[in-house]
Structures are given as C-alpha cells and as structure tokens.
Amino acid sequence: MGLTEYSADLLVTGRYLYLQDKDKTLIKDGGVAIYRDTIIETGPTFELATKYPHAEQLATKNGLIIPGLINAHTHAAMACFRGLADDLPLMQWLQEFIFPAEAQLTGDIVYQATLLSLAEMIKSGTTSFCDMYLFAKDVARAIDESGMRAWIGEVIYDFPSPNYGEVAAGLEYVEELFAGYGGHQLINITVAPHAIYTCSPALLKRLKTIAAKHEALYVIHLAETAEEVKEAQERYGVSPCMHLDNLGLLDSKVVADHSVKLTDQEIALLAQRGVKVVHCPESNMKLASGIAPVPHMLTAGLTVGLGTDGSASNDNVDMFSEMNAAAKLHKVKDLDPTLMPAETIFDMATMGGAKVLGAEKFIGSLEPGKKADLIVLDMNQPHLTPLYNIPSQLVYATRGADVVHSVINGCIVMKDRVLTTLDEGKILSETAILAERIEKSRG
C-alpha cells in the first residue's frame, strides 16, 4: 500500500508551506497530511482537504509551516543553573561553579530541570535534540512525558559522578540505558564521554567499544578552548583532535561538539573520517571560547549542525536565536557579508542536525515517508512583515515566541502556544521552589 492510500489522521495547513527538501519547495496555501507518526502527502490545502475530509485539521490562516528545528547539542537539565555563574572563562566556570553545583544534583532535580528545558524548547520550535548530561534515566523520564524526539547520553568522567559514582558503575549505567530504551520510538541512546581532559585514553577507547557494540553515536566536547588544546599538547604531545585520531576513535559515528580550535589540516582529517560537528556560537561567545571555523568546515565537506549548549552558558535553548547569532558572527569576524547565508544556516538547524544524528532519512524536511515533526509560525506580525525570502526571514527576523503550533511524531505537543503534553504552570512553580533550594545550598 502506498503512503497516499492511507487515510490521514491530521492535516496541518497554512498560508505557506516550506518543505526544506533538496529543491527548497515553497507551496502557498499548502499543508501536510499525516497518518499516525508519518507524513503521507504534502500539497495545496484544497487538494488535501478534499482528499482527506475526515482528518483533524490544524489550520493557521497566516501560518508558515516548516520542519521542526534540531538542537544538536545541549544539556537540558542545566536550565536550573541559568544565571548561576556568568561572565567567566570556561574552566573557571566549570571547576569553581558548575562542577560543585552538579555535585548536589539528584535524579529528581534533573527530571524537574529537564522538564523546564523541554517546555522552552517546544515553545521555541525545537522538535528534536541531542543531550548529554547526568542522571540520563531521569532525563529520559521527562522526555517520555513531553513527546519530544531525543538522543541522550550519560556523561562519563574519570572522576566519580554524582549519579553513578565510580567509572565502572558508569559503564554499567550506560548499558542499562541501552537495555531500557533500545527500542524506544522517540528516545535514542548515545555514548557520551565528557572530553579528553576529563577522560583517560583507556576510558575513551572503552566507551568507543560500547558505542560500536550498539551502533550508537559517540558524542564528545572537542577542541572547545585554547586551554584544552594547550593541556592536550602538554599531556599527549598533540592536539585534542589528533589525540582522538591517534587512539583510533574518529569515524562517522563521532559527534564533535563545539570544535572551536581546529586547524585546516584537522578540519580535513575530520571530513575524511566522516566526523560530524555541532556549532554552538552563543555559548562559545559568552564563555569567550572563540569562533569555530565553520565556513572552512563546510567548504571541506564536513557535516555541521547547530546547538545551543546548556542554559547555564547560553542562557536559552531558542534555536531561532542561535541561527541569528551563527549567521552574523562569521560575517563580522571575516568582514564578509556573504559568509554563512541564511539558507546555509537554516540547513544547519534542520537537515544538518538530522545528518549529525544519522537521522536524515526520518527528520529534517517535510517529505512523504518522513516522521511528522513540524512547527507552525504566525507570520501576521509587524516584525515578520513583509515576507520576501523565507530562509532569510527565519534566520534574521523570527523569534522562538513566533511558534504557535508544534507537531512531533504526528502528535500535537503545542497548540496556540499552549503545551498539550506538559503542564507549564506546574513546571514553572516547581522550578521556582527548586531554585530556592539550589541558592540555599550555595551558602
């Protein structure tokens, strides 16, 4: 039976439908027909409504329908540390403030803070994300309630974790994640060593063996700061990138987050190995880590996605804000207004992120056979009028608050800016109580 032979459950229609397919197709007065979790047809609203008269309709007169955004690197639960420690360099920020605060974490705190971040992501247009943090089972518990699509991993260090304790127990915890969520419809498990400066060579290799066994992504912070590069050269005689390559770890399953301090030779090597990179411009700017050489990466053929990092170093998970920053940052750095055009940036936030996660066959564009992950924007607003070029408007003018509806895996998770899977009021009130506890624990 062909896809269009199914009777659609849901029709999402609007004034504009931007498919983000290879032809960058725009359909005016268009819509998406969805059967269960899958897109079965796209086209003019009149044709779809005639063909599927019994489908539920989510219609937005001045709506722009686009694929849901993909946040390819974040630490969702760090929303509870938003504003806790600002205006500091990365290592001081981590060692003097974040690591001590994380030592007080519990599974319930992580669950509550993750719910807050999920609410923020849904309300600002993200439908899929890749998370690495502590208490990953509690992260998964929150994700399960939200209906979001996610890739998650428990961060592993050489030193004891506030979650699992010693490293050996951490490896067992990772295996438990695979056992518990291996067949989950929306939650995918990754292996997540924190960085080369917090993981020994032996641990990095052991974790890669686990990832290979499960055919999972290997997600790691890489070459984020000059200090990290200096420490790697002092300890191992090579840069972080070359250290991983010398260990035989670089391949197409590796997701290298940040990748700020890379040489042209290292960029070529990552492209050759098929490594995927996630660009986090706002966090890198705030922590003064530097500017990742993304234009060179793209020229070299590297797959690059876009991520917000955690809300403790950003301070939001709004991918529209991230796109805006990414587009402008490289122009001003090289004094070249043609760098990182809007279409390239939007690609990074959709199909680029999907490719980073190995999910380009399922998400990232609105095409029959793909999962029904989409958002609808209200374009009838002063700051979005007039509309000449959709990618340009999305990158330079749109805000997360312009998202009115969100559909993930065929389910409406936000309608008219009201969350349908999460209780926003309860999340906000309980997070306020949590923040008081965190503040008191700091003395």
C-alpha positions in Angstrom: 0.0 0.0 0.0 1.4 3.4 -1.0 1.6 6.2 1.5 -1.1 8.2 -0.1 -3.5 5.2 0.1 -3.7 5.7 3.9 -6.5 8.0 5.3 -4.8 10.9 7.0 -5.4 11.5 10.8 -4.2 15.1 10.8 -3.9 17.9 8.3 -1.7 20.9 9.1 -2.3 23.8 6.8 -1.2 27.4 6.5 -0.6 30.3 4.1 2.9 29.0 3.4 4.5 25.5 3.4 8.3 25.4 3.2 9.4 21.8 2.7 13.1 22.2 3.2 13.6 19.5 0.6 16.5 19.5 -1.9 14.5 21.8 -4.2 13.6 24.2 -1.4 10.0 23.8 -2.4 7.5 26.5 -1.3 3.8 25.9 -1.5 1.4 28.7 -0.9 -1.8 27.8 0.8 -0.4 24.4 1.5 -0.4 21.6 4.0 0.9 18.4 5.3 -1.2 15.2 5.6 -0.2 12.9 8.4 -1.1 9.3 9.2 -0.1 8.3 12.7 3.5 9.4 13.0 4.3 9.8 9.3 3.9 12.4 6.6 2.0 10.8 3.8 1.5 13.8 1.5 2.2 17.5 1.0 0.4 19.9 -1.3 -2.2 22.6 -1.8 -4.6 22.8 1.1 -7.7 22.5 -1.1 -6.5 19.2 -2.6 -5.6 17.7 0.7 -8.8 18.8 2.4 -10.8 17.3 -0.5 -8.8 14.0 -0.4 -8.8 13.6 3.4 -12.2 15.1 4.5 -12.3 13.2 7.9 -8.8 14.2 9.1 -8.5 16.5 12.1 -7.4 20.0 10.8 -4.8 22.3 12.4 -5.3 25.4 10.2 -3.4 28.7 10.6 -4.6 31.4 8.3 -1.3 33.3 8.3 0.9 30.3 9.2 4.2 29.3 7.8 4.8 25.5 8.2 8.4 24.4 8.4 10.3 21.3 9.7 10.9 21.3 13.4 14.3 22.6 14.4 17.0 20.2 15.7 19.1 21.3 18.6 22.1 19.1 18.1 23.9 19.8 21.4 22.5 20.7 24.7 22.5 19.9 28.4 18.8 20.3 29.1 18.8 20.0 32.9 21.3 22.8 33.2 18.3 25.1 32.9 18.2 25.0 36.7 21.7 26.8 36.7 20.6 29.6 34.3 22.3 32.7 35.6 24.1 30.9 38.4 27.6 31.9 37.2 28.2 34.3 34.4 31.0 36.3 32.8 33.7 33.7 33.5 36.1 31.7 31.3 35.1 28.0 30.7 37.5 26.3 33.0 36.8 28.6 35.9 33.1 28.4 35.2 33.2 24.6 35.3 35.6 24.0 38.1 34.6 26.7 40.6 30.8 26.8 40.0 29.3 24.2 37.7 31.0 21.0 38.9 30.4 21.9 42.6 26.7 22.7 41.9 26.4 19.5 39.9 27.7 17.5 42.9 24.4 18.4 44.7 22.2 17.1 41.9 19.7 14.3 42.3 17.6 12.4 39.8 14.5 14.4 40.8 16.3 17.7 40.3 17.5 16.7 36.9 14.0 15.5 36.0 12.4 18.8 37.0 15.1 20.9 35.3 14.8 18.9 32.1 11.0 19.4 32.1 11.7 23.2 32.2 14.1 23.0 29.2 11.7 20.8 27.2 8.9 23.3 27.7 11.2 26.0 26.5 12.4 24.0 23.5 8.9 23.1 22.4 7.7 26.7 22.7 10.6 28.0 20.6 10.3 25.5 17.8 12.7 22.6 18.6 11.3 19.1 18.0 14.5 17.0 18.3 17.6 17.5 20.4 20.8 15.7 21.4 21.5 15.9 25.1 24.5 14.8 27.2 24.2 15.1 31.0 23.9 13.4 34.3 21.1 11.2 35.6 20.1 10.3 32.0 17.4 7.9 33.1 15.6 10.9 34.7 16.3 13.0 31.6 14.6 10.2 29.6 11.7 10.1 32.1 11.0 13.8 31.3 11.4 13.4 27.6 8.9 10.5 27.6 6.3 12.8 29.1 6.9 15.6 26.7 6.7 13.6 23.4 9.9 15.2 22.1 12.4 13.3 19.9 15.8 13.0 21.5 19.3 11.5 21.5 20.6 11.3 25.1 23.7 10.1 26.8 25.0 9.9 30.4 28.2 12.0 30.6 31.1 9.8 31.7 34.2 11.2 33.5 37.3 9.7 35.0 36.3 11.0 38.4 33.2 10.0 40.4 29.9 11.2 39.2 27.1 12.5 41.5 24.8 10.0 39.7 26.6 6.6 39.3 29.7 7.1 41.5 32.8 5.4 40.2 33.6 4.9 36.5 32.8 1.1 36.5 29.3 1.8 37.7 29.0 4.5 35.0 29.7 1.9 32.3 27.0 -0.3 33.8 24.6 2.6 33.8 25.3 3.2 30.1 24.5 -0.4 29.3 21.3 -0.1 31.4 20.3 2.9 29.2 20.6 0.8 26.1 18.7 -2.1 27.7 15.9 0.2 28.8 15.5 2.4 25.7 16.9 0.4 22.9 13.6 0.0 21.2 12.0 3.4 22.2 10.1 5.2 19.5 11.5 8.7 20.3 14.5 8.2 22.7 17.9 7.2 21.2 20.8 6.4 23.5 24.3 7.7 22.8 27.7 7.2 24.4 29.0 10.5 25.9 32.5 10.9 27.2 32.7 14.4 28.5 36.0 15.5 26.9 39.6 14.4 26.5 40.6 16.4 29.6 38.1 14.6 31.8 38.5 11.1 30.3 41.7 9.0 30.1 42.7 7.4 26.8 41.7 4.0 28.2 38.3 5.3 29.1 37.8 7.0 25.8 38.6 3.7 24.0 36.4 1.6 26.3 33.4 3.9 25.6 34.0 3.7 21.9 33.8 -0.1 22.2 30.5 0.2 23.9 29.2 2.7 21.2 30.4 0.4 18.4 28.6 -2.6 20.0 25.3 -0.7 20.0 26.0 1.1 16.7 25.4 4.3 18.7 26.7 7.9 18.3 29.9 8.8 20.3 29.2 12.4 21.5 32.1 14.4 22.9 33.2 18.0 23.6 36.2 18.6 21.4 38.7 21.4 21.0 36.4 23.9 22.7 39.1 26.2 24.1 42.8 27.2 23.6 43.4 25.9 27.2 42.1 22.5 26.2 44.4 22.4 23.2 47.4 23.5 25.4 46.7 20.9 28.0 46.4 18.1 25.4 49.7 19.1 23.8 51.4 19.1 27.2 49.9 15.8 28.2 49.9 13.9 24.9 52.1 15.9 22.6 49.2 16.5 20.1 46.0 18.5 19.8 42.7 17.1 21.1 41.7 16.2 17.5 44.9 14.4 16.8 44.7 12.7 20.2 41.4 11.1 19.3 42.7 10.1 15.9 45.8 8.5 17.4 43.5 6.5 19.6 41.7 5.3 16.5 38.4 6.9 17.6 37.5 9.2 14.8 34.8 7.9 12.5 31.3 8.7 11.1 29.7 7.9 14.4 31.6 10.7 16.3 29.8 13.9 17.1 32.3 16.6 18.0 30.6 19.4 19.9 32.0 23.0 19.7 35.2 22.2 17.7 36.4 25.8 18.0 40.1 25.3 17.9 40.8 23.3 14.8 43.5 23.8 12.1 42.8 23.4 8.4 44.6 20.1 8.5 42.4 18.9 11.3 39.3 20.0 9.5 40.4 18.0 6.5 41.0 15.0 8.7 37.6 15.2 10.4 36.0 15.4 6.9 38.0 12.4 5.8 36.9 10.4 8.8 33.3 11.4 8.4 33.1 13.1 11.9 30.1 15.3 12.4 30.4 18.7 14.1 28.0 20.8 16.2 28.4 24.6 16.2 27.4 26.4 19.4 28.0 30.1 18.7 26.2 31.8 21.6 27.7 29.6 24.3 31.2 30.0 22.7 30.8 33.8 22.6 29.6 34.0 26.2 32.4 31.9 27.5 34.9 33.6 25.2 35.9 30.2 23.9 36.4 31.6 20.4 34.7 31.3 17.0 34.6 27.9 15.3 35.9 27.9 11.7 32.6 26.8 10.3 32.9 28.3 6.8 36.1 26.3 6.4 34.4 23.2 7.7 31.6 23.5 5.2 34.0 24.1 2.4 35.9 21.0 3.4 32.6 18.9 3.2 32.1 18.5 6.9 28.5 17.9 8.2 27.7 20.7 10.7 24.7 21.1 12.9 23.7 23.8 15.3 23.3 23.6 19.0 22.5 25.9 21.9 24.6 24.1 24.6 23.1 24.3 28.1 21.1 27.2 29.5 23.8 27.8 32.1 26.1 29.1 29.4 23.8 30.5 26.7 21.2 31.3 28.5 18.4 29.8 26.5 17.6 26.9 24.2 16.0 29.1 21.4 17.3 27.8 18.1 16.0 30.9 16.3 18.3 33.0 18.4 21.1 30.5 17.7 20.6 30.8 14.0 20.6 34.5 14.1 23.9 34.5 16.0 25.5 32.0 13.8 24.6 33.9 10.6 26.1 37.2 11.9 29.1 36.0 13.9 31.1 34.8 10.9 30.3 37.8 8.8 31.7 40.2 11.3 34.7 38.0 12.1 35.9 37.9 8.5 34.2 41.2 7.4 32.5 39.4 4.7 28.6 39.8 4.5 28.3 36.9 2.1 29.5 34.3 4.6 27.0 31.9 6.1 23.9 32.9 4.2 20.5 32.4 5.7 19.8 29.2 3.6 23.0 27.6 4.9 22.1 28.5 8.5 18.6 27.1 8.2 20.1 23.9 6.7 22.3 23.5 9.7 19.3 23.8 12.0 17.3 21.2 10.1 18.8 18.8 7.7 22.3 19.5 9.0 21.2 18.5 12.5 19.4 15.4 11.1 22.6 14.3 9.4 24.7 14.9 12.5 22.3 12.5 14.3 22.2 10.0 11.5 18.5 10.6 11.1 18.3 12.5 7.8 16.1 9.7 6.3 13.5 10.4 9.0 13.6 14.1 10.0 14.9 17.5 8.9 12.5 18.1 6.0 8.8 17.7 5.2 8.5 14.9 2.7 6.3 11.8 2.4 7.7 8.9 4.4 9.4 11.1 7.0 8.3 11.4 10.5 5.7 14.2 11.1 7.9 16.7 13.0 6.9 20.2 12.2 6.2 23.7 13.6 3.9 26.5 12.5 4.8 30.2 12.8 2.4 33.1 13.0 3.6 35.4 10.2 1.0 38.1 10.7 3.2 40.2 12.9 5.0 43.6 12.4 8.5 42.1 12.7 7.7 39.4 10.1 6.1 41.7 7.5 6.7 41.9 4.6 7.9 38.4 3.6 10.2 38.1 0.6 12.5 35.3 1.4 11.6 32.6 3.8 15.1 31.4 5.0 16.1 35.0 5.4 13.0 35.8 7.5 13.5 32.7 9.6 17.2 33.4 10.4 17.2 37.2 10.8 13.7 38.2 11.9 11.9 35.2 13.5 11.8 34.6 17.3 11.0 31.4 19.2 7.9 33.1 20.5 6.5 33.2 17.0 5.9 29.5 17.0 2.2 28.8 17.6 1.9 25.0 17.0 4.2 22.1 17.2 3.7 18.5 16.0 6.2 15.8 16.9 5.9 12.2 15.6 2.4 13.1 14.4 1.2 14.3 17.9 0.3 17.9 18.6 2.5 18.9 21.5 1.7 22.6 21.4 -1.5 24.3 20.1 -2.0 28.0 20.0 1.2 28.3 22.3 -0.4 26.0 24.9 1.6 22.9 25.7 -0.5 19.8 25.5 1.8 17.2 26.9 3.4 19.2 29.7 1.8 21.3 32.5 3.7 24.6 32.0 2.3 26.3 35.1 3.3 23.4 37.4 6.8 23.2 35.8 7.4 26.9 36.5 6.1 26.9 40.0 8.1 23.7 40.9 11.3 25.1 39.3 11.0 28.3 41.4 11.0 26.1 44.5 14.0 24.2 43.1 15.9 27.4 42.5 15.4 28.4 46.2 16.9 25.1 47.2 19.9 25.5 44.9 20.5 29.0 46.1 20.4 27.9 49.8 22.8 25.0 49.1 25.4 27.5 47.8 25.5 29.1 51.3 
